[in-house]
Amino acid sequence: MTGGFLAVAAGNYGAMALAFAISAVLARRLGTDRFGALALLMMASQVLSLFASSWTQIGFVGFGSREFTAGGTCADTLWARNWLVAPWAAAGAIALVIWRDGLAAYLGIPVWGLAIVYVQILAVYALTTFTGMFQAREEMPRYGTALFLDKAVTLATIALLPVGWIATPLRVLGAYAFSSAVVCIWCFWRIGWRALLPIRFDRAAYGQIWRFSLPLILSTWSGLLGTNWFDYVIIRQYLPLSDLGVYALASQLNGVAQQVTIIFSTLLLPRFAVMVQQNEEERIRTLVTRFLPYWFLGTSLLFGSVLILARPLVPLVFGGAFDQAVRPLAILMLATGALAFFNAFTPLMSAYSLTWRLALICFVSSLVNVAMDFALIPSFGIEGAAAATVLAYATSAALVLAVMHRRMGRVLHFVWLGAPVPIAAASVFLLDDGWLWYAAALAAMATSGLVLTRAFGLFGPGDRAFVNGFRLASCAAGGANRP
């Protein structure tokens, strides 16, 4: 299990580093206007993918894993998922044909360019299918490698080709499609064609993946309203493409920071699930009250430090035209600070089977984002879009904390541990450039960290014994649960 997690983490963080490099190359080659146009193309691809197939991925991996454990293959689940996705993919293609003129005009591409958008969607679907098979077959090193290779081929294609060959957003999207297709060939070589056989329609496999995935349609589609993709739609309506390009870069950089909380959440889920199953309420309470404060303070200090470094590095790495991305990034990092609380407690809510409450929380958060986008973007531009995201994420975090407070007791006071992030964000808006700015921002963050450490009694003599005892208990539990 540890090796698998490390492989996924290495592949994920390696892919994020390459994605950062890709964004740097594209920002300098495309400029703010064409970078914004590329963001629109990626948004169209992502929305169609979510409509047609993304809601089936969890079921595919889960049922594929069961089939592989039972019989050494996941072919029936693979083709059941393909038959399930086929009519939705066909509906997406028909929609592209019917509304081709309006969509092409909105995206700023020729009508034939919609074919490239659709090919990119198919390439991504094929790649996620192969990586899902790696997950189901518990081949996590190959899964991590596929994540890394996808970004590596993209970076090589974009960086090595002459500027004139890949100077438009549509050609960049074609490079993304080419990368996914190349990695699919590698995945097929590693899996082998026999793993895809027999090709048939298994009614039982189709029924179970459809019943499992059906509730995820609503949560997946409504989740679109709470993401930066919806921000892009409203920004496109009220602001020029250059503003969209600046905001897209800020969103991408913020998304890299968010991955830290997402990976931590995936690590907590199996641990909390075992504890809940074994009715270890006291250990859960102790873990939440004594371990999570370290995580919240550590992530807030990390995010604040990243934000301080972003002020000089963003224009240096991505070009002076993207200097305006720092202010919306400072606001978006507040949303990431809230996401740290949300992602830390959602595994515990899932372990307690509070999934409907989670779905409701996500839906309410999405509505907040929609309302605030319309209210703030026309008046405040991309900073208004970032503020809408903060309000949406803060709503999610507050509701999750409220649910866990009612179930476990005092957890609401943990929000104070996120103080270093707003301190760093405030410094971006209130202080001038120069070494005095860095000194003041770092001093304020360090002071807040020391105050919070003392207020929450962190690094006390009993915490080391608790951590050591938790590790020993976890190892013993892991050994006892092995077949």
C-alpha positions as CSV (number, residue, x, y, z in Angstrom):
1,M,0.0,0.0,0.0
2,T,2.8,2.4,0.9
3,G,4.6,1.7,-2.3
4,G,1.5,2.3,-4.3
5,F,0.8,5.6,-2.6
6,L,4.4,6.7,-3.2
7,A,4.1,5.8,-6.8
8,V,0.9,7.8,-7.2
9,A,2.3,10.7,-5.3
10,A,5.5,10.7,-7.3
11,G,3.6,10.5,-10.6
12,N,1.1,13.2,-9.5
13,Y,3.7,15.7,-8.2
14,G,5.9,15.0,-11.2
15,A,3.0,15.7,-13.5
16,M,2.2,18.9,-11.6
17,A,5.8,20.1,-12.0
18,L,5.6,19.4,-15.7
19,A,2.3,21.1,-15.9
20,F,3.9,24.1,-14.3
21,A,6.6,24.1,-17.0
22,I,4.0,23.7,-19.7
23,S,2.1,26.7,-18.4
24,A,5.3,28.7,-18.4
25,V,6.1,27.8,-22.0
26,L,2.6,28.5,-23.2
27,A,2.2,31.7,-21.4
28,R,5.3,33.1,-23.1
29,R,4.4,31.8,-26.5
30,L,0.7,32.7,-26.5
31,G,0.4,35.8,-24.5
32,T,-2.6,36.7,-22.4
33,D,-5.2,36.8,-25.2
34,R,-4.4,33.4,-26.8
35,F,-3.8,31.9,-23.3
36,G,-7.3,32.9,-22.5
37,A,-8.6,31.4,-25.8
38,L,-6.8,28.1,-24.9
39,A,-8.5,28.2,-21.5
40,L,-11.9,28.3,-23.3
41,L,-10.9,25.3,-25.5
42,M,-9.9,23.3,-22.4
43,M,-13.1,24.3,-20.7
44,A,-15.1,23.0,-23.6
45,S,-13.2,19.8,-23.6
46,Q,-13.6,19.4,-19.8
47,V,-17.3,20.1,-19.8
48,L,-18.0,17.6,-22.5
49,S,-15.9,15.0,-20.8
50,L,-17.8,15.6,-17.5
51,F,-21.1,15.3,-19.4
52,A,-20.2,12.1,-21.2
53,S,-17.9,10.0,-19.1
54,S,-16.3,11.4,-16.0
55,W,-19.1,10.3,-13.7
56,T,-18.4,6.6,-14.6
57,Q,-14.7,6.6,-13.7
58,I,-15.2,5.8,-9.9
59,G,-17.5,2.9,-10.7
60,F,-15.2,1.6,-13.4
61,V,-12.2,1.4,-11.0
62,G,-14.3,0.0,-8.1
63,F,-16.1,-2.8,-10.0
64,G,-13.1,-3.4,-12.2
65,S,-11.0,-4.0,-9.1
66,R,-13.5,-6.5,-7.8
67,E,-13.7,-8.3,-11.1
68,F,-9.9,-8.5,-11.3
69,T,-9.6,-9.8,-7.8
70,A,-12.1,-12.5,-8.5
71,G,-11.0,-13.6,-12.0
72,G,-7.8,-11.8,-13.0
73,T,-9.5,-9.6,-15.6
74,C,-11.6,-6.5,-15.7
75,A,-12.7,-6.8,-19.4
76,D,-16.5,-7.1,-18.6
77,T,-16.4,-4.0,-16.5
78,L,-14.3,-2.2,-19.2
79,W,-16.8,-2.9,-22.0
80,A,-19.8,-2.3,-19.7
81,R,-18.5,1.1,-19.1
82,N,-17.8,1.7,-22.8
83,W,-21.3,0.7,-23.7
84,L,-22.6,3.0,-21.0
85,V,-20.6,6.0,-22.2
86,A,-21.2,5.4,-25.9
87,P,-24.7,7.1,-26.2
88,W,-23.6,10.0,-24.0
89,A,-20.5,10.5,-26.2
90,A,-22.7,10.3,-29.3
91,A,-25.0,12.9,-27.8
92,G,-22.0,15.2,-27.3
93,A,-20.9,14.7,-30.9
94,I,-24.5,15.5,-32.1
95,A,-24.6,18.6,-30.0
96,L,-21.3,19.8,-31.5
97,V,-22.7,19.3,-35.0
98,I,-26.0,21.0,-34.3
99,W,-24.6,24.1,-32.6
100,R,-21.3,24.1,-34.5
101,D,-21.5,27.7,-35.8
102,G,-22.3,29.2,-32.4
103,L,-19.8,27.1,-30.5
104,A,-17.0,27.8,-33.0
105,A,-17.7,31.5,-32.8
106,Y,-17.8,31.4,-29.0
107,L,-14.5,29.5,-28.8
108,G,-12.9,31.6,-31.5
109,I,-12.0,28.7,-33.8
110,P,-13.1,27.5,-37.3
111,V,-15.9,25.1,-37.4
112,W,-13.6,22.2,-38.4
113,G,-11.7,22.9,-35.2
114,L,-14.5,21.4,-33.2
115,A,-13.3,18.0,-34.6
116,I,-10.0,18.5,-32.8
117,V,-11.8,19.3,-29.6
118,Y,-13.7,16.1,-29.9
119,V,-10.6,14.1,-30.8
120,Q,-8.9,15.5,-27.7
121,I,-11.9,14.4,-25.6
122,L,-11.7,10.8,-27.0
123,A,-8.0,10.7,-26.4
124,V,-8.4,11.8,-22.8
125,Y,-11.2,9.2,-22.3
126,A,-9.0,6.4,-23.7
127,L,-6.1,7.5,-21.4
128,T,-8.3,7.7,-18.3
129,T,-9.7,4.2,-19.2
130,F,-6.2,2.7,-19.4
131,T,-5.1,4.4,-16.1
132,G,-8.3,3.2,-14.5
133,M,-7.4,-0.3,-15.6
134,F,-4.0,0.1,-13.9
135,Q,-5.8,1.2,-10.7
136,A,-8.2,-1.7,-10.9
137,R,-5.3,-4.2,-11.4
138,E,-3.4,-2.6,-8.5
139,E,-0.5,-1.6,-10.9
140,M,0.0,1.7,-9.2
141,P,3.6,2.3,-10.5
142,R,2.3,2.1,-14.0
143,Y,-0.5,4.4,-13.1
144,G,1.9,7.0,-11.7
145,T,4.1,6.6,-14.8
146,A,1.2,7.2,-17.1
147,L,0.3,10.4,-15.3
148,F,3.9,11.6,-15.6
149,L,4.3,10.6,-19.3
150,D,1.2,12.4,-20.4
151,K,2.6,15.7,-19.2
152,A,6.2,14.9,-20.4
153,V,5.1,14.2,-24.0
154,T,3.0,17.4,-24.0
155,L,5.9,19.5,-22.7
156,A,8.3,17.9,-25.2
157,T,5.8,18.5,-28.1
158,I,5.2,22.1,-27.1
159,A,8.8,23.1,-26.2
160,L,10.6,21.4,-29.1
161,L,8.4,22.2,-32.0
162,P,9.1,25.6,-33.8
163,V,7.1,28.5,-32.4
164,G,5.3,28.9,-35.7
165,W,4.1,25.4,-35.7
166,I,2.3,25.6,-32.4
167,A,1.4,29.2,-32.0
168,T,-2.4,29.0,-31.8
169,P,-4.6,27.6,-29.1
170,L,-6.2,25.0,-31.4
171,R,-2.7,23.6,-32.3
172,V,-1.9,23.5,-28.6
173,L,-5.1,21.5,-28.0
174,G,-3.9,19.2,-30.8
175,A,-0.6,18.7,-28.9
176,Y,-2.6,17.7,-25.8
177,A,-4.5,15.1,-27.9
178,F,-1.3,13.8,-29.5
179,S,0.3,13.4,-26.0
180,S,-2.7,11.4,-24.7
181,A,-2.7,9.2,-27.8
182,V,1.0,8.5,-27.5
183,V,0.7,7.5,-23.8
184,C,-2.3,5.4,-24.7
185,I,-0.1,3.4,-27.0
186,W,2.4,2.8,-24.1
187,C,-0.5,1.8,-21.8
188,F,-1.8,-0.7,-24.4
189,W,1.7,-2.1,-24.8
190,R,2.0,-2.6,-21.0
191,I,-1.5,-4.0,-20.5
192,G,-1.6,-6.2,-23.6
193,W,-4.5,-6.8,-26.0
194,R,-5.6,-9.9,-24.2
195,A,-6.6,-7.8,-21.2
196,L,-9.3,-6.2,-23.3
197,L,-10.9,-9.4,-24.3
198,P,-13.6,-10.7,-24.6
199,I,-15.5,-7.8,-26.2
200,R,-19.1,-8.5,-25.2
201,F,-22.1,-6.9,-23.5
202,D,-22.5,-8.2,-20.0
203,R,-25.9,-7.2,-18.7
204,A,-25.0,-7.7,-15.0
205,A,-21.8,-5.7,-15.2
206,Y,-23.6,-3.0,-17.2
207,G,-26.4,-2.8,-14.7
208,Q,-24.2,-2.5,-11.6
209,I,-22.0,0.2,-13.0
210,W,-25.0,2.1,-14.2
211,R,-26.8,1.9,-10.9
212,F,-23.7,3.0,-9.0
213,S,-22.9,5.9,-11.4
214,L,-26.4,7.3,-11.8
215,P,-26.3,9.4,-8.6
216,L,-22.9,10.7,-9.6
217,I,-24.3,12.4,-12.7
218,L,-26.1,15.1,-10.6
219,S,-23.1,15.7,-8.3
220,T,-20.7,15.8,-11.3
221,W,-22.8,18.2,-13.4
222,S,-23.7,20.5,-10.5
223,G,-20.0,20.5,-9.5
224,L,-19.3,22.3,-12.8
225,L,-21.0,25.3,-11.4
226,G,-18.6,25.5,-8.5
227,T,-15.4,25.2,-10.5
228,N,-13.2,27.7,-12.3
229,W,-14.8,26.6,-15.6
230,F,-18.0,28.4,-14.7
231,D,-15.9,31.4,-13.8
232,Y,-14.4,31.3,-17.3
233,V,-17.9,31.4,-18.8
234,I,-18.9,34.6,-16.9
235,I,-15.5,36.2,-17.5
236,R,-15.8,35.6,-21.2
237,Q,-19.2,37.3,-21.1
238,Y,-18.1,40.5,-19.4
239,L,-14.3,40.8,-19.9
240,P,-11.8,40.6,-22.7
241,L,-9.8,37.4,-23.5
242,S,-6.7,38.9,-22.0
243,D,-8.3,39.0,-18.6
244,L,-9.4,35.4,-19.0
245,G,-5.9,34.4,-19.8
246,V,-4.6,36.1,-16.7
247,Y,-7.2,34.5,-14.5
248,A,-6.6,31.1,-16.1
249,L,-3.0,31.2,-15.1
250,A,-3.9,32.2,-11.6
251,S,-6.3,29.3,-11.4
252,Q,-3.7,26.8,-12.7
253,L,-1.1,27.9,-10.2
254,N,-3.7,27.7,-7.4
255,G,-4.7,24.3,-8.6
256,V,-1.2,23.0,-8.0
257,A,-1.4,24.1,-4.4
258,Q,-4.8,22.4,-4.1
259,Q,-3.3,19.0,-5.1
260,V,-1.5,18.9,-1.7
261,T,-4.8,18.8,0.1
262,I,-6.3,16.3,-2.4
263,I,-3.5,13.8,-2.0
264,F,-3.7,14.1,1.8
265,S,-7.5,13.4,1.6
266,T,-6.9,10.2,-0.4
267,L,-4.4,9.1,2.3
268,L,-6.9,9.7,5.2
269,L,-9.9,8.0,3.6
270,P,-8.8,4.3,4.1
271,R,-7.5,5.1,7.6
272,F,-10.7,6.7,8.7
273,A,-12.8,3.9,7.0
274,V,-11.0,1.2,9.0
275,M,-11.4,3.2,12.3
276,V,-15.1,3.7,11.7
277,Q,-15.6,0.1,10.7
278,Q,-13.9,-1.0,13.9
279,N,-15.8,1.5,16.0
280,E,-12.7,3.2,17.3
281,E,-14.4,6.5,18.1
282,E,-11.8,7.6,20.7
283,R,-8.9,7.1,18.3
284,I,-10.7,9.1,15.7
285,R,-11.4,11.9,18.1
286,T,-7.7,11.8,19.2
287,L,-6.4,11.8,15.7
288,V,-8.7,14.8,14.7
289,T,-7.9,16.9,17.8
290,R,-4.2,16.2,18.1
291,F,-2.9,15.4,14.5
292,L,-5.0,17.6,12.2
293,P,-4.0,20.9,13.9
294,Y,-0.4,20.2,12.7
295,W,-1.7,19.7,9.2
296,F,-3.8,22.8,9.1
297,L,-1.0,25.0,10.5
298,G,1.6,23.4,8.2
299,T,-0.5,23.8,5.0
300,S,-1.4,27.4,5.8
301,L,2.2,28.3,6.4
302,L,3.1,26.5,3.1
303,F,0.4,28.3,1.1
304,G,1.4,31.7,2.6
305,S,5.0,31.1,1.7
306,V,4.1,30.1,-1.8
307,L,2.0,33.2,-2.2
308,I,4.9,35.5,-1.0
309,L,7.2,33.8,-3.5
310,A,4.6,34.1,-6.3
311,R,4.8,37.9,-6.3
312,P,8.3,38.1,-7.9
313,L,8.3,34.7,-9.6
314,V,5.1,34.9,-11.6
315,P,6.2,37.7,-13.9
316,L,9.7,36.3,-14.0
317,V,8.6,32.8,-15.1
318,F,5.5,33.6,-17.1
319,G,6.4,37.0,-18.5
320,G,5.5,40.5,-17.5
321,A,2.1,40.4,-19.2
322,F,1.0,38.0,-16.4
323,D,2.1,40.2,-13.5
324,Q,-1.6,40.9,-13.0
325,A,-2.2,37.2,-12.1
326,V,-0.7,37.7,-8.6
327,R,-3.6,39.6,-7.1
328,P,-6.3,37.1,-8.1
329,L,-3.9,34.3,-7.1
330,A,-3.6,35.9,-3.7
331,I,-7.4,35.8,-3.4
332,L,-7.7,32.2,-4.7
333,M,-5.2,31.0,-2.2
334,L,-7.7,31.9,0.5
335,A,-10.0,29.4,-1.2
336,T,-7.3,26.8,-1.1
337,G,-6.9,27.5,2.6
338,A,-10.6,26.7,3.0
339,L,-10.2,23.6,0.8
340,A,-7.6,22.2,3.3
341,F,-10.3,22.1,6.0
342,F,-12.9,20.6,3.6
343,N,-10.6,17.9,2.2
344,A,-9.3,16.9,5.7
345,F,-12.8,16.2,7.0
346,T,-14.6,14.8,3.9
347,P,-12.9,11.4,4.2
348,L,-14.3,11.1,7.7
349,M,-17.7,12.1,6.5
350,S,-17.5,9.5,3.8
351,A,-16.4,6.9,6.3
352,Y,-19.5,7.7,8.4
353,S,-21.6,7.3,5.2
354,L,-22.6,11.0,5.2
355,T,-22.4,11.1,1.4
356,W,-25.8,12.8,0.9
357,R,-24.8,15.6,3.2
358,L,-21.6,16.0,1.3
359,A,-23.5,16.1,-2.0
360,L,-25.9,18.8,-0.5
361,I,-22.9,20.8,0.7
362,C,-21.3,20.7,-2.7
363,F,-24.6,21.7,-4.4
364,V,-25.0,24.7,-2.0
365,S,-21.4,25.7,-2.6
366,S,-22.0,25.6,-6.4
367,L,-25.0,27.9,-6.1
368,V,-22.9,30.4,-4.0
369,N,-20.3,30.4,-6.8
370,V,-22.9,31.0,-9.5
371,A,-24.6,33.8,-7.6
372,M,-21.3,35.5,-6.6
373,D,-19.9,35.3,-10.1
374,F,-22.8,37.2,-11.6
375,A,-22.7,39.7,-8.7
376,L,-18.9,40.3,-8.5
377,I,-17.4,39.8,-12.0
378,P,-19.2,42.7,-13.8
379,S,-18.0,45.1,-11.1
380,F,-14.6,43.7,-9.9
381,G,-13.4,41.7,-12.9
382,I,-11.2,38.7,-12.4
383,E,-10.6,39.6,-8.7
384,G,-14.4,39.3,-8.3
385,A,-14.3,35.9,-9.9
386,A,-11.6,34.9,-7.4
387,A,-13.6,36.3,-4.5
388,A,-16.6,34.3,-5.7
389,T,-14.5,31.1,-5.5
390,V,-13.4,32.0,-2.0
391,L,-17.0,32.5,-0.8
392,A,-18.0,29.1,-2.4
393,Y,-15.1,27.2,-0.9
394,A,-15.6,28.9,2.5
395,T,-19.2,27.8,2.4
396,S,-18.2,24.2,1.8
397,A,-15.6,24.3,4.6
398,A,-17.9,26.0,7.1
399,L,-20.7,23.5,6.4
400,V,-18.4,20.5,6.7
401,L,-16.9,21.9,10.0
402,A,-20.4,22.5,11.3
403,V,-21.4,18.8,10.6
404,M,-18.3,17.5,12.2
405,H,-18.7,19.8,15.2
406,R,-22.1,18.4,15.9
407,R,-20.8,14.9,15.7
408,M,-17.4,15.2,17.4
409,G,-17.4,18.3,19.5
410,R,-14.9,21.2,19.2
411,V,-13.5,21.5,15.7
412,L,-14.7,25.0,14.7
413,H,-11.8,26.7,16.4
414,F,-9.4,25.0,13.9
415,V,-10.2,27.8,11.5
416,W,-7.7,30.0,13.4
417,L,-4.9,27.7,12.2
418,G,-5.5,29.0,8.6
419,A,-4.5,32.6,9.6
420,P,-1.1,32.7,7.8
421,V,-2.8,32.5,4.4
422,P,-5.0,35.7,4.8
423,I,-2.0,37.4,6.4
424,A,0.1,36.6,3.3
425,A,-2.8,37.6,1.0
426,A,-3.2,40.9,2.8
427,S,0.4,41.7,2.3
428,V,0.1,41.4,-1.4
429,F,-2.6,44.1,-1.5
430,L,-1.3,46.4,1.3
431,L,2.5,46.4,1.1
432,D,4.8,47.8,-1.6
433,D,7.5,45.8,-3.4
434,G,11.1,45.7,-2.0
435,W,12.9,43.8,0.7
436,L,10.9,45.5,3.4
437,W,7.8,43.9,2.0
438,Y,9.3,40.4,2.2
439,A,10.6,41.1,5.7
440,A,7.3,42.3,6.9
441,A,5.3,39.5,5.3
442,L,7.5,36.8,6.5
443,A,7.7,38.3,10.0
444,A,3.9,38.5,10.2
445,M,3.5,34.9,9.1
446,A,6.2,33.6,11.5
447,T,4.6,35.5,14.3
448,S,1.2,34.1,13.6
449,G,2.7,30.6,13.4
450,L,4.3,31.0,16.8
451,V,1.2,32.4,18.4
452,L,-1.0,29.6,17.0
453,T,1.6,27.0,18.1
454,R,1.3,28.1,21.7
455,A,-2.4,28.7,21.6
456,F,-3.1,25.1,20.4
457,G,-0.3,23.5,22.5
458,L,1.5,22.1,19.5
459,F,4.8,20.2,19.8
460,G,4.1,19.3,23.4
461,P,5.8,16.3,25.0
462,G,2.7,14.1,24.7
463,D,2.3,14.5,20.9
464,R,5.4,12.5,20.0
465,A,4.2,9.6,22.1
466,F,0.8,9.8,20.4
467,V,2.3,9.8,16.9
468,N,4.5,6.8,17.8
469,G,1.6,4.9,19.3
470,F,-0.6,5.7,16.3
471,R,2.0,4.3,14.0
472,L,2.4,1.1,16.0
473,A,-1.3,0.7,16.2
474,S,-1.7,1.3,12.4
475,C,1.0,-1.3,11.6
476,A,-0.6,-3.8,13.9
477,A,-4.0,-3.2,12.4
478,G,-2.6,-3.4,8.9
479,G,-0.9,-6.7,9.7
480,A,-4.0,-8.1,11.3
481,N,-6.1,-7.3,8.3
482,R,-3.8,-9.0,5.7
483,P,-5.1,-12.2,4.3
